Amino acid sequence: MDAGITVNSWTTTDAGNCYLIEEGIAPSSDFSVSVLGTDDAAAGVVINGTEYKNGDTFSVDFVLKRSHLKANAVEGKIATAYVDGSVVYVSYFDEDTKFYTIQNGKGGYVSMNPEYRSGAHLMLSNKNTPRDNQGLWAFVKSGSAYKVYNYSTGLSKVLGMTGTEANARTMMVDPATTSYTIEFDGTFNFGSTTEPSYIKQSGTSSQYWNDRNSYLALWNSTGAIGDTGSKFFLDEADVADYPDEYIHEISEIEGVASFSPKNPNTLWYTTSAEAAGVSYPWMEYALPLGNGELGCMVFGGVRTEELQFNEKTLWSGPANVVGAGGGNRTFMNFGSLFIANNDNAVYEGVTDYVRYLDIEEGIAGVEFKNANGTKQVRKYFSSAPDQVIAGQYKTEGEDKLNLTFMLEPGTGIGASAVTYSGNTAEFTGAMTAVKFAARLHVVADEGATVTATGKGITVNGEYKS
């Protein structure tokens, strides 16, 4: 079947590509259980049908993962479970605890997902919206300051910083540590995607969090207030929307052995931008399309495609100021359209992958086969007469298309929440001198079902092409 998408003059944001995140611990002769945050008798964890309480020990003959752990419910608490070495931690946050995504003013998110870290160090280089609960953070009061916990590790780890300025490093540490700063204060705007928070080490006058060479580090200056690298947006998240792990991208992609493009002036690659292993996929490996006003970058993800788009008039600042930078005007990211590929056969193998940009015709494309041999074909172009970015999706083989389209506005543009209805999605907003609207229109062939929820539009094919 074929499916098409069009996006009208607008602005969307970013969502993302990632890897299957499910850390496992090798079999151990003895695991112990540690319950944190409550002394309720019901607290504990169930593993493969067996219940364990605080202080219990057990053995397994398989690789123990988070997916094996089910924390017992305790009234008035939010329960999480985490395995670290030979200890299973079962944490209980107070039921009024709120969780947030943390995004830097330059676009990078903070997450415990390995794709957002360099070893144990938390980075700010990944601008994809976290899709699993490793990207959710709780700010828990500690006197006049806050301690910052990650949902995935619960109360067993706390965010800690060591070092100074650009050499400071941030990681999750033992809450009892005395070697790291683990309390933070500053100006907090919880739940706002437009008003930034400025977070500093507790008790200091100016040791502010800052993006330093893509590390979550420090800038010891009162000039951090207003600096893009020291802005952090704390967007409240619904934990139910974030699983323990999420596959943003397939890690093993077998490229096509040869490719004969229609036109000789064609760039082509044998892996997606996210799986290429480069430090800045948007700049180094995504493919640009544009019509002079409306443009996008094509990432070519197998699991999740991203079309990051911009429109030439989307600038911050007043209309009577000429020039960029200096706090005057900034060209803003309109947003991204993410297309999740719900075809389970891609997890079993992806072959004959090619991603290309035909420079002569201004068409970008992605092709690959899943483990069943079904070929998925995508084509994109940006139309100047119609002022839209259009894409076509189709399959060649036995399997049907099953796609979910998700629209996300750019950070800091004052966009409304995205609304989904029928086969359309949209958001609107305004900055100092510019009002904007973005709309997604999904068109499916006869015989396919189109379902809208609060999170996206899913197209499920009823027959093959």
N, C-alpha and C positions, 0 to 999 in steps of 0.2 A: 504494500500500500504506500501511498505518498502522503506526506503531510507538509504543510507550508506554514511559515510564520512571517508576519510583517510587523515592523515597528515604526511608528510615526514620530514626527519631530518631537524631541524629548530628551530624556535623561534617565538612565538607570544606573545600577551600581555593580556590585561584585558579589559573587557567591563562591563557587569554587571547585577546585580540583584537589584531590587528596589521595591518600593511600589507605588501605585497610589497616586500621589501627586496633590491634588486639594483642597486647603484650602478654606473653606467657612466661610462667616460671617453671623450670624443669622439675620433674618429680623429686620430692624431698622425703627423707625418712620420717620427718616430723614437721608438721605445721602447727603453729599455735594461733589462737584467736584472741584479739585484743579489742574490747569494746570501748569506745570513746564517746563522751558527751551525755551519757546517761547511766544510771545504776538500776534502771527498770529491769525486772526479772524477765521480761519478754525479749529483751535485746539479745541479738545473736544473728547467726547466719545459717542458711541452708545450702548444702553442697551435695548435689546428686541425691537429693531426698533425705539426707541426714542432717539433723540440726546440731549446731555447736554453739556453746555459750562462752562467755568471757573466761579465759584461762584454759579452755579445752585444747587438747592436742589431737592430731589425726594424721594419717598418711594417705597418699594417693599414688596410683601407678600410671598417671597421665599428666600431661602438661597443664597446670592449673592456670586458668585465665579469669578475667573479670566476669566473663559471660557465664562461668560456672557458679558464681556467687549470687545469692539472693538474700539480702538483709531482711531480718524480721521487722515487721511494722511495730512502732511504738507510738502510742497516742501523744499528739502534740509535738512530734518530731519528724524530720526529713531524714531518711536513712540512706546511706551509701556504703558500698563495700569495695575494698581494694586489697590486692595482694602485693606485698613488697618483700622480696627475699623469702624467708620462711614464716612470715607473719601475715595473717589475714586481719586487716583492720576493718572494723565495722563502726562507722561514724554516725552520730545522730545530731544534726543541726536543729535548732529551735524552729518550730513550724512557721514562724514569721520571717525567717531568713530569706532574703531575696538574692537572686543570682543575676549576674550581669556579664555581657561580653565587654571586653576592654579593647577599644580601638584608638590607636595613636592618630594625631592630627595629620600625619603623613600617609595614613591609610593602613598601616600594619596592625594586625591583631596579636593579642597575647593569648597563648594556648599551650597546654601541656602536650598536645599532639606532636609527635616527632617532626612533622613537617613544619612546625612553627618554632623549633628549637635548634640550637647547635650543641649537640651533646646534652648536658643538663641545663645549659644556659638558655634563658628565655629571650627570644628575638622579636623584632618588629618588622621583619622583611616580608612576611606573608600577608598579602592584602585580601586573601580569600576569607569570606565570612565563615567562622567555625561552624561545622555541621554536627559536631558531637559534644558531649558534656565535658570534654577536656578543655573546652574553651569557655567554660562558665566559672565565674568567680564570685565569692561571697566576701563582703567587707563586714567583719564582726568587731563590734566595739570593744576596746580595751582601754579603759579609763577615758581620756580625752582623745585617744587615737584609734586607729583601726589595725586589725590584723587581717591579712588577705589569704583566703583559702580557695583551693580549686575543688570543684564538685567531684572530680574523678578520684582524687586522693583523700577527700574528706578532711577530717581533723588530724590525720596522721602527719600531714606536712603543711607548712606555712610558707608563704612567699618571703624570701630573705634576700638581702643585698649586701655585698661586700665590695670593698675598693672605693675609689674616688673618681669623679669626673667620667671621662670616656672609658677609663679602665674598670669602672664598676661593673659587676656582673650580678645577675639575678637568677635565682633558682629556687626550687622547693626544698625546704630544709626541715630538720627536726624542730618542733615548736619549743623544745627546751634549750636550743642552741644559745650560746653567748658569743659566737663568732660572727653572727650576721645581724644586721638591723632588720627587725621583723615588725616594727610598729611604724605607722605612717599617718600623717595628718595633712592639712592643706585645705584647699577649697574643693568641695565635692558637689557635683550636680548629678545625683543619681537619677537614672532613667531618662536623661536628656541626650539626644543625638545632635543638638545644635549648640548647647551651652557646655563648654569644656570644663573638665575638672583639672586642677593643678595639684599634683600629689608630691609630697616631700617626706624625707625621713623625719620622724617625730622628734620634736625638740630642737630642730635646726631652723635657721632663718631662711635658708635658700638652697638646700640640697634637694632639688626637684628631679623627679623622673624625667628622662629625656631620651629621645632616639639618638644614640651616638653610634654612627657606623652600623646601623640596623640592630644594635644591641639595646635592650632595655637597661639603660645606664643612668648616669646623673649629670646634671649641669648645676654647678654651684654659683648661681647668679640670680638676682631678683629680676634680671632680664628674661628669665624663663617665662614669666607671666606674659602671655600674648605670643610667645614663640610657638610655631607650629609643632616642633618636635616635643614640646612639653605639654601639649594639649592631649587630654585623654577623654574619650567619650564612653560613658558607662550606660549601656543600653540594657534595660531590664529584659530578661529572657524567661520564657516558660520552659521549665526543665523537661516537661513532657515532649517537647519538640526536639530534644537532643538525645540521641541514643548513646550508648557507651562507645561505639565506634561508627565511623562513616567512611565509605569508600569514595574519595573525591576523584581518584584516577587509578587506572590499572597500572601496576608497576612493571609488569612484563608485557611489552608490546613487540611483536615481530614485524619488522618493516618489510615492505614489498621488495622483491629481488630486483625488479626493474620497473621503470615507469616511462611511458611515451606520451607526454602531454600533447594536447591539441595544437598549441603554439609553442615555438621554441623559447620565447621570452617568458618562461615560467619558472618560478622558484618552487622547489618541492623538497619535502623532508619525510623521513621514515619514522617519526615519533611525534607525539603531541608536545606542545610547548611546556606543559607541566612535567612531563616525564623525561624531558631532555637533560635534566640535571644542571641547568644553568642557574645562576644566582638571581636573575631578574627576568623571569619568563616574558613579562609584558614588553620589556624593552628589547630583549635579545632574541626572542624566538616566536612571539605571536605575529600573525600576518595582518597587515593593515589594509582596510578598505575604506573608501570615502568618495563623496561626490562634490567636495568643495564646501559643504556646509555640515553634513551629517556623516560621521565616520565611525568605524569600529575596529577592534582588534580581535582576530579569530584565534583562539587557543587550540582548538582541535582535540579536546579531551574525549577519550573513549567513554569513560564513566559519566563525566559531567562536562559538557561543552560550555564554554564561556564566550559571550560576545560582549566585550566592554565597549560602551559607546560614548561619544561626545558630540556636542553641537557647538558650532563656532561662536555663538553669542552668549554662551553660559559662563559669564564672568562674575566674580564677586566684586563688591565695591561700588562706589557711586558712578553715575553715568558721566559726570563732568571731569573725571580724573583720567588722564592719558598715561598709558604705560603700565607695566606689570611690576609686581614685587614691591618691596618697601612698605608693606602693609596697605598698599593702595588697592590694587586689583589682582586677582588670581584666577587663572583659567581652571574651571572646576570639572571634576569627573561627574558626568551625567548619571552613569550607573552601569549595570551589567544585566544581561539576560543569561540565565543559566538553564541549560537543558539537560536534565538527568536522564540517563539511559537506563531503563529498568529491565533490560535484557540480561537475565542471569547467565546466559551462555558466554558472555564476554569475560566472566570471571574464570572460566575454564580454558581460556586461550583466545588471543587476538593475533591474527596473522594478516599479511598483505596490507599493512597500514601505510597510507600515504596522505600527506597534507600538502596542499599546493596553493599557489597564487599565480593565476594567469594574468600577467601584467598587461598584455595586449587587450584583453576583453574585460579586465577588472572583475574577475570572478575568483573567489576562493572556494576550495573544496576539501572534503575529508572522505576517505574511503577505507574500509577495513572489513574483515570477515570475522565472525564469531566462531566458537568451537564447533558449531553445527554446519559451518560452511556458508551461512547466510551472509550476504554482503550488505553492509549499510553504507548508503551514499548520501552525502550532504553537499549542497552548493549554496553560496551566499553572494549577494551583490548589493551595492548601494545605488539607488536610482536618483538621479538629479531631477528629472521631470516630475516624479511622484514624491520626492523627498521622503523616501522610506528605505530602510534596510530590509531586504527580503531574504528568506532562506527556504530551501526545499529539502525535505528528508524522505528517503524511500528505502525499501529493502528489495533485494534480489535473492530469492531463496524461500525456504520453508517457514522461517520465523516471521512474526509480525512485529511491527514497531510498537513500542510501549515507552512513551516519553512524558516527562513532567517538565513544564515550562515555568520558571520562577523569575520574576522581575524584582530587581533590587535597586533602589535609588542610591546615588552617590552620597558619601559622607559630607556633612557640613553645608548642604545646599538648602536645608529647610524643607525637605520634601515631606509630603503626607505619607501615611501608611499606604501600602499597595492594596488595592481592592481587586478581587477576582470575581467575575460573574460570567457565566456561560463560557464563551470562548474568548473573552477579553480580560485584560488586566490594565490598570492604570494607576498613576500617581500624579499629583500636582504640587506646586509650591511656588515660592517667591523669594528672591534675594533683594538686595537694596534697589537695583535698577532693572531686574529681569524677573518676569513671571514665566513659568514653564509648565508643560504637561507632557507626560510620556504615556504612550498606549501600546499595548501588545495585542495583536489579533491573530489567533490561531485558526487555521483552516485545515480541516481533515477531509479525506476522501469519503465518499458514501460507504457506509458499512462500518466505519470506525465510531467508537464512543468517545465523547469529550466530556470530562468531568472537572468542575471547578471546586476547589476547597479554599480555605483561608490561606493556604500555603502555596498554591500553584494550580496549573491547569494540566491535567493528564489526558493524553491521547492514547487510546488502546485500539490497535487495528483488529478488525474482525476477519480479515482475509489477507492473503499475501498478494503482492503485485505480480 
